[in-house]
Amino acid sequence: MQQLTLKQKIAYGIGAVGKDMVYALSANYVLYYYKDIIGLSSSFVGLILMIARIFDAVNDPFMGILVAKTRTRWGRFRPWLFTGTVLNALVLYALYAAPHGLSEAGMMIFFTVIYILWGMTYTMMDIPYWSMIPAITNTPAETENLSVIGRTCAGVGAAIMAMGTMMAVEALGGGNERTGFQWLALIVAAVFVVTEVICCAFVREREDPGKMETTSVGQMFRALFRNDQALIVVLSIILINCALYLTSNLIIFFFKYDMGGMGWKGNYTIFSTVGGAMQIVGMMVVYPLLRKFKSNTFIFRVSLGLAMLGYLLILVLCMAGASGSLLLICLPGALVFTANGILSVLTTVFLSNSVDYGELKTGHREESVIFSMQTFVVKAASGFSVFAAGVGLDLIGLVGNSEETEIIEVQTPETLLGLRLLMTLIPIALLIAAYFIFLRRFKLSDETVAANSEELKARHLAETGE
């Protein structure tokens, strides 16, 4: 067995920070950049984002197959990780360096090609990054530890961009958002390459990592429909993530046009920082505390209710004329993000529990297949959400700056009302759907999970004769 050194663990975590800084910059700000700064139709931008992300989700298994078949002196994973990083860094810069002077049709073609290339090149490095964990060490405890390090550091990378993007754009562009985003993309791309070079230099797979398992899209869906409890969890993940991604794509427009003022970027940064912090608190503090006293199913229902309450309070405050108060908006916002942190943990726990259930029901243990489905549906949910956000912005008639100045367009009262409703009522409706699907169909209580585990142990003992 190969023990990981501290240097290897740090290098792997550094890689996660860089790659999720890139992902956060793309996932959260492309709609804003091309709608508000470049001036494209938000419906068109949302459509391209949806198509690209669904294609990216479908492409994941095929990338996994390519990695599995790779044999080089540098191993399976590092050639893809390094090549994908360099290409994606170049494309990221191009994405936020939209050329001047293009016609609207030309800009639409440019954006379509560049964004699809961004998704393809990101997949080139993302799949090998996560797939290499079992090849680095064959110690179960180390494998789990490395997974936690990767996920935690990925959260750090996303948090850095949530906290710093708009303030960095302001500083780098000197008030010109288009220039600011271009410089920020260049800096993030450079940091990205450096972090992944560090990861490639210090994290090496074992000499004989063994056969790498791959999963096709067909396998994922067959496994899902054989396991009704996994299906319920996946549907819940889709609905919860659609609500979250819809909010994350619309909230910047709320701060700019509804809360407004010259300090809107600072307010947005504070809100994003509070939200990111509370999401981590939800995962690492609130959930473990609640788990000591309550069942997972109870905590899940309560968390859904708290998220809905948070959205409702934001709407009530806005309708009461308090949309300009950062403190008042942050309070229910913190409630939403804390609940989402808990929900993200619980959906992973429930998906894990559904694996035992599926093995008892079908006789097949399809852990890797079921968890591959999680990545697939999260990307698909992200795509649908950003499309809905783009169409919604056009339907309410939001007029973006489409200028290289800091002059903020004044929106009509009807447009502001539509924005408030989009970012609160639709997420509430999605969470209500998740609540009732879960309430009516989910049956893996703590007692059932424990019973399933004991039954599986007894079955395995009988099969092995030990």
GUFIKE-508005 format. One record per residue (C-alpha): x, y, z; residue number from 0. Coordinates in pm, whole numbers, m for minus. Layout:
[paza [X Y Z] NUM]
...
REM end
This chain:
[paza [0 0 0] 0]
[paza [117 347 m89] 1]
[paza [89 616 174] 2]
[paza [37 970 50] 3]
[paza [280 1235 165] 4]
[paza [170 1574 295] 5]
[paza [329 1731 m13] 6]
[paza [110 1517 m242] 7]
[paza [m205 1603 m53] 8]
[paza [m128 1975 m64] 9]
[paza [m46 1958 m436] 10]
[paza [m373 1778 m510] 11]
[paza [m569 2037 m310] 12]
[paza [m393 2322 m491] 13]
[paza [m506 2169 m820] 14]
[paza [m868 2174 m701] 15]
[paza [m845 2541 m600] 16]
[paza [m726 2646 m946] 17]
[paza [m970 2442 m1149] 18]
[paza [m1274 2555 m950] 19]
[paza [m1169 2919 m972] 20]
[paza [m1198 2871 m1348] 21]
[paza [m1529 2686 m1323] 22]
[paza [m1682 2949 m1094] 23]
[paza [m1576 3234 m1324] 24]
[paza [m1742 3060 m1617] 25]
[paza [m2051 2922 m1443] 26]
[paza [m2154 3238 m1259] 27]
[paza [m2054 3528 m1484] 28]
[paza [m2081 3429 m1851] 29]
[paza [m2452 3519 m1868] 30]
[paza [m2384 3855 m1705] 31]
[paza [m2083 3931 m1928] 32]
[paza [m2248 3851 m2262] 33]
[paza [m2592 3989 m2171] 34]
[paza [m2504 4299 m1976] 35]
[paza [m2165 4402 m2111] 36]
[paza [m2157 4266 m2467] 37]
[paza [m2530 4313 m2528] 38]
[paza [m2641 3975 m2664] 39]
[paza [m2992 3845 m2603] 40]
[paza [m3002 3666 m2267] 41]
[paza [m3230 3399 m2419] 42]
[paza [m2966 3322 m2680] 43]
[paza [m2685 3315 m2424] 44]
[paza [m2892 3090 m2197] 45]
[paza [m2971 2854 m2486] 46]
[paza [m2603 2814 m2578] 47]
[paza [m2508 2763 m2214] 48]
[paza [m2774 2492 m2180] 49]
[paza [m2672 2311 m2498] 50]
[paza [m2304 2326 m2407] 51]
[paza [m2353 2200 m2052] 52]
[paza [m2581 1914 m2154] 53]
[paza [m2328 1819 m2423] 54]
[paza [m2057 1842 m2157] 55]
[paza [m2258 1612 m1926] 56]
[paza [m2306 1356 m2204] 57]
[paza [m1939 1386 m2300] 58]
[paza [m1810 1297 m1951] 59]
[paza [m1836 915 m1993] 60]
[paza [m1660 929 m2330] 61]
[paza [m1377 1131 m2181] 62]
[paza [m1352 867 m1911] 63]
[paza [m1312 598 m2177] 64]
[paza [m1034 794 m2351] 65]
[paza [m848 837 m2022] 66]
[paza [m888 467 m1942] 67]
[paza [m730 371 m2275] 68]
[paza [m436 612 m2240] 69]
[paza [m87 463 m2186] 70]
[paza [213 697 m2166] 71]
[paza [539 722 m1975] 72]
[paza [371 993 m1765] 73]
[paza [72 772 m1681] 74]
[paza [m291 787 m1785] 75]
[paza [m404 1102 m1614] 76]
[paza [m134 1367 m1611] 77]
[paza [m106 1410 m1990] 78]
[paza [m478 1484 m2011] 79]
[paza [m471 1700 m1698] 80]
[paza [m186 1915 m1828] 81]
[paza [m305 1939 m2190] 82]
[paza [m665 2012 m2089] 83]
[paza [m551 2281 m1846] 84]
[paza [m339 2470 m2098] 85]
[paza [m610 2456 m2367] 86]
[paza [m884 2554 m2124] 87]
[paza [m681 2847 m1991] 88]
[paza [m642 2982 m2344] 89]
[paza [m1012 2938 m2417] 90]
[paza [m1109 3098 m2084] 91]
[paza [m916 3410 m2174] 92]
[paza [m1078 3420 m2520] 93]
[paza [m1422 3380 m2357] 94]
[paza [m1377 3705 m2163] 95]
[paza [m1184 3886 m2436] 96]
[paza [m1468 3918 m2685] 97]
[paza [m1333 4107 m2988] 98]
[paza [m1451 4461 m3059] 99]
[paza [m1618 4550 m3383] 100]
[paza [m1806 4225 m3448] 101]
[paza [m2164 4241 m3570] 102]
[paza [m2433 4088 m3348] 103]
[paza [m2438 3775 m3566] 104]
[paza [m2059 3757 m3555] 105]
[paza [m2055 3788 m3178] 106]
[paza [m2319 3514 m3148] 107]
[paza [m2105 3280 m3357] 108]
[paza [m1793 3372 m3158] 109]
[paza [m1963 3307 m2825] 110]
[paza [m2114 2975 m2940] 111]
[paza [m1784 2835 m3063] 112]
[paza [m1575 2959 m2770] 113]
[paza [m1814 2842 m2498] 114]
[paza [m1852 2493 m2644] 115]
[paza [m1472 2474 m2669] 116]
[paza [m1449 2587 m2307] 117]
[paza [m1673 2300 m2195] 118]
[paza [m1483 2040 m2399] 119]
[paza [m1139 2150 m2276] 120]
[paza [m1255 2174 m1914] 121]
[paza [m1384 1815 m1932] 122]
[paza [m1043 1711 m2068] 123]
[paza [m883 1806 m1737] 124]
[paza [m1170 1764 m1490] 125]
[paza [m1242 1395 m1556] 126]
[paza [m879 1282 m1512] 127]
[paza [m840 1504 m1205] 128]
[paza [m1112 1320 m1012] 129]
[paza [m1058 981 m1177] 130]
[paza [m693 966 m1070] 131]
[paza [m775 934 m697] 132]
[paza [m794 551 m689] 133]
[paza [m474 536 m897] 134]
[paza [m276 751 m653] 135]
[paza [m332 524 m354] 136]
[paza [m501 191 m288] 137]
[paza [m557 263 81] 138]
[paza [m932 314 145] 139]
[paza [m878 570 421] 140]
[paza [m635 768 205] 141]
[paza [m874 752 m91] 142]
[paza [m1154 899 120] 143]
[paza [m919 1159 267] 144]
[paza [m801 1272 m76] 145]
[paza [m1161 1301 m195] 146]
[paza [m1243 1526 101] 147]
[paza [m933 1738 34] 148]
[paza [m1029 1778 m330] 149]
[paza [m1392 1873 m260] 150]
[paza [m1298 2112 21] 151]
[paza [m1030 2289 m183] 152]
[paza [m1267 2308 m481] 153]
[paza [m1506 2494 m252] 154]
[paza [m1225 2731 m159] 155]
[paza [m1160 2806 m527] 156]
[paza [m1529 2875 m590] 157]
[paza [m1547 3094 m278] 158]
[paza [m1247 3302 m391] 159]
[paza [m1427 3388 m715] 160]
[paza [m1759 3454 m539] 161]
[paza [m1593 3696 m299] 162]
[paza [m1355 3868 m535] 163]
[paza [m1478 3870 m894] 164]
[paza [m1673 4195 m916] 165]
[paza [m1435 4393 m697] 166]
[paza [m1142 4265 m906] 167]
[paza [m1324 4362 m1225] 168]
[paza [m1374 4711 m1083] 169]
[paza [m1009 4749 m986] 170]
[paza [m854 4592 m1298] 171]
[paza [m1080 4774 m1542] 172]
[paza [m1073 5114 m1376] 173]
[paza [m1452 5131 m1405] 174]
[paza [m1464 4953 m1743] 175]
[paza [m1620 4610 m1683] 176]
[paza [m1525 4471 m2024] 177]
[paza [m1158 4548 m1966] 178]
[paza [m1179 4432 m1606] 179]
[paza [m1316 4089 m1700] 180]
[paza [m1050 4048 m1968] 181]
[paza [m766 4113 m1721] 182]
[paza [m927 3897 m1453] 183]
[paza [m966 3607 m1698] 184]
[paza [m597 3636 m1789] 185]
[paza [m492 3629 m1423] 186]
[paza [m720 3336 m1337] 187]
[paza [m600 3145 m1644] 188]
[paza [m238 3193 m1537] 189]
[paza [m314 3084 m1178] 190]
[paza [m498 2783 m1319] 191]
[paza [m197 2666 m1521] 192]
[paza [40 2713 m1227] 193]
[paza [m182 2518 m985] 194]
[paza [m225 2224 m1223] 195]
[paza [148 2215 m1303] 196]
[paza [209 2183 m927] 197]
[paza [m49 1905 m912] 198]
[paza [108 1719 m1207] 199]
[paza [459 1760 m1066] 200]
[paza [393 1613 m722] 201]
[paza [93 1382 m761] 202]
[paza [181 1062 m943] 203]
[paza [m19 747 m990] 204]
[paza [102 408 m876] 205]
[paza [311 209 m1121] 206]
[paza [30 m44 m1167] 207]
[paza [m299 127 m1086] 208]
[paza [m499 m157 m1235] 209]
[paza [m794 m148 m1468] 210]
[paza [m991 175 m1469] 211]
[paza [m1370 133 m1473] 212]
[paza [m1568 345 m1715] 213]
[paza [m1939 416 m1732] 214]
[paza [m2152 478 m2039] 215]
[paza [m2457 706 m2046] 216]
[paza [m2671 399 m2113] 217]
[paza [m2533 222 m1806] 218]
[paza [m2610 524 m1589] 219]
[paza [m2973 543 m1695] 220]
[paza [m3030 166 m1678] 221]
[paza [m2891 158 m1325] 222]
[paza [m3103 457 m1228] 223]
[paza [m3432 314 m1350] 224]
[paza [m3364 m21 m1181] 225]
[paza [m3329 161 m849] 226]
[paza [m3639 364 m761] 227]
[paza [m3476 521 m453] 228]
[paza [m3175 642 m651] 229]
[paza [m3420 785 m904] 230]
[paza [m3598 982 m630] 231]
[paza [m3267 1119 m501] 232]
[paza [m3154 1218 m851] 233]
[paza [m3485 1397 m916] 234]
[paza [m3440 1581 m587] 235]
[paza [m3084 1677 m685] 236]
[paza [m3209 1815 m1018] 237]
[paza [m3482 2026 m856] 238]
[paza [m3264 2157 m571] 239]
[paza [m2974 2243 m802] 240]
[paza [m3204 2409 m1055] 241]
[paza [m3328 2638 m775] 242]
[paza [m2973 2714 m660] 243]
[paza [m2829 2778 m1008] 244]
[paza [m3124 2996 m1104] 245]
[paza [m3058 3212 m799] 246]
[paza [m2681 3229 m858] 247]
[paza [m2731 3351 m1216] 248]
[paza [m2996 3612 m1132] 249]
[paza [m2869 3755 m804] 250]
[paza [m2603 3972 m970] 251]
[paza [m2874 4145 m1177] 252]
[paza [m3075 4202 m857] 253]
[paza [m2782 4375 m687] 254]
[paza [m2701 4585 m991] 255]
[paza [m3050 4700 m1091] 256]
[paza [m3277 4653 m788] 257]
[paza [m3053 4730 m491] 258]
[paza [m2842 4948 m722] 259]
[paza [m2622 5238 m622] 260]
[paza [m2255 5301 m692] 261]
[paza [m2157 5048 m426] 262]
[paza [m2355 4756 m572] 263]
[paza [m2042 4554 m647] 264]
[paza [m1930 4576 m286] 265]
[paza [m2278 4477 m167] 266]
[paza [m2283 4183 m407] 267]
[paza [m1940 4074 m283] 268]
[paza [m2050 4088 80] 269]
[paza [m2367 3891 6] 270]
[paza [m2171 3626 m190] 271]
[paza [m1915 3600 90] 272]
[paza [m2185 3555 354] 273]
[paza [m2362 3300 134] 274]
[paza [m2048 3096 70] 275]
[paza [m1953 3101 438] 276]
[paza [m2300 2992 549] 277]
[paza [m2303 2711 295] 278]
[paza [m1982 2575 448] 279]
[paza [m2125 2626 799] 280]
[paza [m2433 2429 694] 281]
[paza [m2221 2139 572] 282]
[paza [m1958 2129 845] 283]
[paza [m2134 2262 1156] 284]
[paza [m2513 2271 1140] 285]
[paza [m2567 1931 977] 286]
[paza [m2335 1736 1213] 287]
[paza [m2502 1909 1510] 288]
[paza [m2856 1831 1394] 289]
[paza [m2756 1473 1306] 290]
[paza [m2687 1402 1674] 291]
[paza [m3055 1449 1753] 292]
[paza [m3260 1398 1435] 293]
[paza [m3288 1158 1143] 294]
[paza [m3156 1244 798] 295]
[paza [m3503 1243 647] 296]
[paza [m3627 1489 910] 297]
[paza [m3327 1719 854] 298]
[paza [m3386 1704 478] 299]
[paza [m3750 1811 507] 300]
[paza [m3664 2090 752] 301]
[paza [m3382 2215 527] 302]
[paza [m3613 2232 227] 303]
[paza [m3860 2426 440] 304]
[paza [m3591 2668 561] 305]
[paza [m3470 2732 205] 306]
[paza [m3828 2807 95] 307]
[paza [m3876 3036 396] 308]
[paza [m3555 3224 309] 309]
[paza [m3670 3285 m50] 310]
[paza [m4012 3397 72] 311]
[paza [m3859 3642 320] 312]
[paza [m3641 3792 46] 313]
[paza [m3951 3850 m168] 314]
[paza [m4146 3999 125] 315]
[paza [m3859 4235 210] 316]
[paza [m3832 4349 m152] 317]
[paza [m4206 4409 m180] 318]
[paza [m4195 4602 148] 319]
[paza [m3939 4841 3] 320]
[paza [m3634 4696 180] 321]
[paza [m3450 4577 m133] 322]
[paza [m3188 4846 m70] 323]
[paza [m3094 4712 274] 324]
[paza [m2795 4477 248] 325]
[paza [m2827 4361 609] 326]
[paza [m3193 4267 575] 327]
[paza [m3135 4083 246] 328]
[paza [m2832 3898 387] 329]
[paza [m3031 3746 675] 330]
[paza [m3276 3535 469] 331]
[paza [m2998 3483 213] 332]
[paza [m2788 3320 485] 333]
[paza [m3084 3095 563] 334]
[paza [m3109 2983 199] 335]
[paza [m2737 2910 168] 336]
[paza [m2716 2728 503] 337]
[paza [m3005 2504 398] 338]
[paza [m2842 2441 61] 339]
[paza [m2519 2337 231] 340]
[paza [m2709 2080 438] 341]
[paza [m2905 1959 135] 342]
[paza [m2586 1905 m67] 343]
[paza [m2453 1676 207] 344]
[paza [m2780 1488 248] 345]
[paza [m2835 1418 m122] 346]
[paza [m2488 1259 m134] 347]
[paza [m2568 1053 177] 348]
[paza [m2902 943 33] 349]
[paza [m2742 849 m298] 350]
[paza [m2488 637 m111] 351]
[paza [m2767 467 87] 352]
[paza [m2951 389 m236] 353]
[paza [m2656 176 m349] 354]
[paza [m2719 m83 m75] 355]
[paza [m3091 m71 m152] 356]
[paza [m3025 m133 m521] 357]
[paza [m2797 m428 m449] 358]
[paza [m3065 m590 m233] 359]
[paza [m3329 m530 m498] 360]
[paza [m3140 m627 m813] 361]
[paza [m2839 m826 m694] 362]
[paza [m2602 m577 m860] 363]
[paza [m2392 m322 m673] 364]
[paza [m2363 m19 m900] 365]
[paza [m2191 236 m682] 366]
[paza [m1969 394 m948] 367]
[paza [m2254 405 m1200] 368]
[paza [m2496 574 m960] 369]
[paza [m2241 836 m853] 370]
[paza [m2149 906 m1214] 371]
[paza [m2514 997 m1257] 372]
[paza [m2479 1266 m990] 373]
[paza [m2220 1460 m1190] 374]
[paza [m2427 1415 m1505] 375]
[paza [m2751 1556 m1361] 376]
[paza [m2583 1846 m1178] 377]
[paza [m2437 1967 m1508] 378]
[paza [m2770 1918 m1684] 379]
[paza [m2953 2109 m1406] 380]
[paza [m2702 2392 m1440] 381]
[paza [m2772 2410 m1813] 382]
[paza [m3149 2418 m1778] 383]
[paza [m3131 2679 m1503] 384]
[paza [m2914 2924 m1691] 385]
[paza [m3140 2887 m1996] 386]
[paza [m3445 2963 m1781] 387]
[paza [m3263 3263 m1631] 388]
[paza [m3175 3396 m1977] 389]
[paza [m3527 3358 m2114] 390]
[paza [m3670 3509 m1796] 391]
[paza [m3453 3820 m1824] 392]
[paza [m3576 3877 m2179] 393]
[paza [m3939 3817 m2084] 394]
[paza [m3932 4075 m1805] 395]
[paza [m3764 4324 m2038] 396]
[paza [m3443 4380 m1844] 397]
[paza [m3222 4625 m2035] 398]
[paza [m2851 4569 m1975] 399]
[paza [m2584 4834 m1996] 400]
[paza [m2440 4704 m2324] 401]
[paza [m2189 4985 m2283] 402]
[paza [m1829 5006 m2165] 403]
[paza [m1917 5249 m1890] 404]
[paza [m2043 5228 m1536] 405]
[paza [m2374 5398 m1618] 406]
[paza [m2646 5171 m1480] 407]
[paza [m2966 5150 m1685] 408]
[paza [m3283 5232 m1492] 409]
[paza [m3533 4945 m1510] 410]
[paza [m3910 4981 m1506] 411]
[paza [m4101 4885 m1188] 412]
[paza [m4255 4594 m1383] 413]
[paza [m3910 4463 m1476] 414]
[paza [m3788 4482 m1116] 415]
[paza [m4099 4301 m996] 416]
[paza [m4040 4031 m1257] 417]
[paza [m3678 3992 m1144] 418]
[paza [m3783 3952 m781] 419]
[paza [m4042 3691 m872] 420]
[paza [m3801 3501 m1098] 421]
[paza [m3535 3467 m829] 422]
[paza [m3773 3370 m548] 423]
[paza [m4103 3212 m659] 424]
[paza [m3957 2977 m920] 425]
[paza [m3696 2837 m675] 426]
[paza [m3973 2799 m416] 427]
[paza [m4185 2604 m669] 428]
[paza [m3890 2377 m750] 429]
[paza [m3822 2310 m381] 430]
[paza [m4191 2237 m316] 431]
[paza [m4179 1979 m597] 432]
[paza [m3868 1823 m441] 433]
[paza [m4041 1817 m100] 434]
[paza [m4349 1631 m221] 435]
[paza [m4156 1385 m438] 436]
[paza [m3935 1306 m141] 437]
[paza [m4224 1291 106] 438]
[paza [m4432 1053 m106] 439]
[paza [m4167 826 m256] 440]
[paza [m3851 819 m46] 441]
[paza [m3842 530 201] 442]
[paza [m3477 497 309] 443]
[paza [m3519 603 670] 444]
[paza [m3232 560 917] 445]
[paza [m3390 236 1036] 446]
[paza [m3432 102 683] 447]
[paza [m3072 192 593] 448]
[paza [m2942 9 900] 449]
[paza [m3158 m294 823] 450]
[paza [m3040 m299 460] 451]
[paza [m2678 m287 572] 452]
[paza [m2724 m581 811] 453]
[paza [m2907 m782 546] 454]
[paza [m2628 m722 296] 455]
[paza [m2364 m829 548] 456]
[paza [m2556 m1150 616] 457]
[paza [m2595 m1216 243] 458]
[paza [m2224 m1160 176] 459]
[paza [m2130 m1391 462] 460]
[paza [m2359 m1660 325] 461]
[paza [m2212 m1623 m23] 462]
[paza [m1850 m1642 93] 463]
[paza [m1913 m1906 359] 464]
[paza [m1714 m1709 614] 465]
REM end
